[in-house]
Amino acid sequence: MEIKIDGEKIFIIENGQEAFLKFKIEKQTIIVSTTFVPEPMRGKGIAKILNEKLVEIAIAENLKIYPLCSYTQKFLEKRKLTNLISDNF
């Protein structure tokens, strides 16, 4: 499964379907607007994989994450990564 990044989107394409995480970067913060996985791709841990890539980018670039997306918020809390959550927005 290949994870791709194009502009402000991290995505995976499988059988013509696209799962994605949309974000933008402002003030040293990655603002995550949505994580979406189409029905045929659900149950395979794809949302988790997309968010793991997000965390990898945030750590590598020394950025915080502002999760407007509820999945991303829960993902960070569950994995005890709340230190990455921005409180500046």
VMD Tcl script that draws the C-alpha trace (Angstrom):
set ca {
  {0.00 0.00 0.00}
  {1.64 3.21 -1.18}
  {1.11 6.42 0.78}
  {1.35 9.56 -1.34}
  {1.46 13.24 -0.53}
  {0.27 15.88 -2.97}
  {0.12 19.45 -1.78}
  {-2.15 19.50 1.25}
  {-3.31 15.89 1.06}
  {-1.94 12.54 2.24}
  {-3.65 9.74 0.35}
  {-3.81 6.08 -0.64}
  {-5.45 4.83 -3.83}
  {-6.69 1.25 -3.93}
  {-8.86 -0.24 -6.71}
  {-9.66 3.24 -8.04}
  {-10.83 4.47 -4.61}
  {-9.03 7.24 -2.73}
  {-8.70 7.52 1.04}
  {-7.25 10.83 2.19}
  {-6.31 13.18 4.99}
  {-6.57 16.89 4.13}
  {-4.49 19.50 5.90}
  {-2.84 22.89 5.57}
  {0.19 24.32 7.31}
  {0.02 27.69 9.04}
  {2.19 29.17 11.79}
  {4.26 26.00 12.32}
  {1.02 24.03 12.73}
  {-0.58 21.33 10.58}
  {-4.33 22.00 10.56}
  {-6.12 18.72 9.80}
  {-9.58 19.29 8.32}
  {-10.69 15.76 7.49}
  {-9.79 12.11 7.20}
  {-11.94 10.14 4.73}
  {-11.92 6.46 3.83}
  {-14.44 5.20 1.23}
  {-16.71 2.34 2.30}
  {-14.90 -0.39 0.27}
  {-11.58 0.52 1.95}
  {-12.86 0.65 5.54}
  {-11.82 -1.85 8.18}
  {-8.24 -2.10 6.88}
  {-6.62 0.45 9.19}
  {-6.18 2.99 6.40}
  {-7.26 6.03 8.46}
  {-4.69 4.96 11.05}
  {-1.98 4.67 8.38}
  {-2.79 8.16 7.04}
  {-2.62 9.64 10.54}
  {0.64 7.82 11.30}
  {2.12 9.53 8.23}
  {0.79 12.87 9.50}
  {2.54 12.32 12.85}
  {5.74 11.32 11.06}
  {5.67 14.59 9.09}
  {4.89 16.68 12.18}
  {7.80 15.18 14.12}
  {10.25 15.42 11.21}
  {9.36 19.06 10.52}
  {8.99 20.03 14.21}
  {5.35 21.04 13.70}
  {2.31 20.88 15.96}
  {-1.05 19.45 14.88}
  {-4.40 21.21 15.18}
  {-6.97 18.43 14.67}
  {-10.29 19.78 13.40}
  {-10.89 16.19 12.32}
  {-12.38 14.13 15.17}
  {-10.60 10.96 14.02}
  {-7.21 12.69 14.20}
  {-8.03 14.09 17.66}
  {-8.92 10.61 18.96}
  {-5.92 9.06 17.19}
  {-3.51 11.45 18.95}
  {-5.18 11.02 22.35}
  {-5.31 7.21 22.14}
  {-1.61 7.02 21.31}
  {-0.68 9.54 23.99}
  {0.61 12.00 21.39}
  {-1.20 14.99 22.88}
  {2.16 16.77 23.13}
  {1.84 17.24 19.35}
  {-1.52 19.01 19.63}
  {-1.32 22.76 19.11}
  {-3.03 25.05 21.58}
  {-2.26 28.19 19.56}
  {-5.39 28.20 17.38}
}
mol new
graphics top color blue
foreach p $ca { graphics top sphere $p radius 0.5 }
foreach p [lrange $ca 0 end-1] q [lrange $ca 1 end] { graphics top cylinder $p $q radius 0.2 }
display resetview
